[in-house]
Amino acid sequence: MKAAYIEKTGGPEVIKVEEIEPETPGHGKVRIRVHAVSVNPIDTYLRSGSVASEIYDRYILGCDASGVIESIGVGVQNFRPGDRVWCTNQGLQGRQGTFAELICIDEDWCYPLPDQVKFETAAACALVGMTAHLGLFREARLQAGETVLCIGGTGGVGSMVVQMAKACGARVIATAGNQQKHARLQELGADVAINYKQNSIESSVLEVAPKGVNIFWETRREPNFDQAIELLAPRGRMVLMAGRDARPVFPVGPFYVKECSLHGFVMFKATALEMKTAAEEINRWMASGKLQPNISLQLPLDQVAEAHRQQEAATLHNEGSLAGKIVLTLAP
């Protein structure tokens, strides 16, 4: 099978795309013929070595995939050959990645794919959808009728936050940095879209939500706690899922006087059961058309190094034209 793997950390040029022997599914595992995968910032961090991880011989990259089950191992209970499926949370914590024509994963990390949902849609929604769902519902406990402010609402996670919050009956305010992204926020369903290059986030939010927002979702690498606490309503919740190296000043007094709460989390530490619960709702929303990924670029697997270059340019340097997810396609 063809696979994209590394044998050492480094720049995108260390990625090899070559033929290797496929794995045989062991006990409780399914083997998937992959149709589509997506590129995430964490893939580039692992490849570059900026996030420490044990690199195995021919370490296959990638967290997300969608495809069709080709075979199953002994003990598999919930899937059969021919089932359409998707998965995430691969490529780390001792698990091989997804950038290959055939992958073997534990059935606990595998989810059925509704017939009407495209493989590219599922792959692009996987990691970012799980992240958004865990943050909104497990952490912040979003309720219908509440107001959510999403900073960076057109990004991979941000676009999921906007759509999921709308799907559950919340009011959504979101920010973007140019007119094209501003228009995209409206397409995603945001009730209020703010171009922060033209208008102040603080004054724009307080104009439409004078009592503050219930949830402040932060996507920037450098969180702005002064801004967040100013805009949060009493007992508001702030969600953090980025900014690994950030060390910002924190305004303790205003935070506790408002009885706010801060929720930091990483998707990779969620349990299999938590992720399965999220996947069931993600499936319903994808099938109904309420959840659509913001796909910016599609490339074949052979161009994975270029995909990593573009992802790094956007994530680390705020450069390039990438405005959403990168999907890599494999021949079925």
ABEGO torsion letter per residue (X at the ends): XBBBBBABBEBAAABBBBBBBBBBBBBGBBBBBBABBBBBAAAAAAAAGABBBBBBBGBBBEABBBEBBABBBBGBAABBBGBBBBBBGBGBGGBBBABBABBBBBAAABBBBBAABBAAAAAAABAAAAAAAAAAAAAAGBBBGBBBBBBGAABAAAAAAAAAAAAAGBBBBBBBABAAAAAAAAAAGBABBBBAAABBAAAAAAAABAAEBABBBBABABBBAAAAAAABBBGBBBBBABGAABBBBBBAAAAAAAGBBBBBBBAAABBAAAAAAAAAAAAAAAAAGABBBBBABBBBAAAAAAAAAAAAAAAAAGBEABAEBBBBBBBX
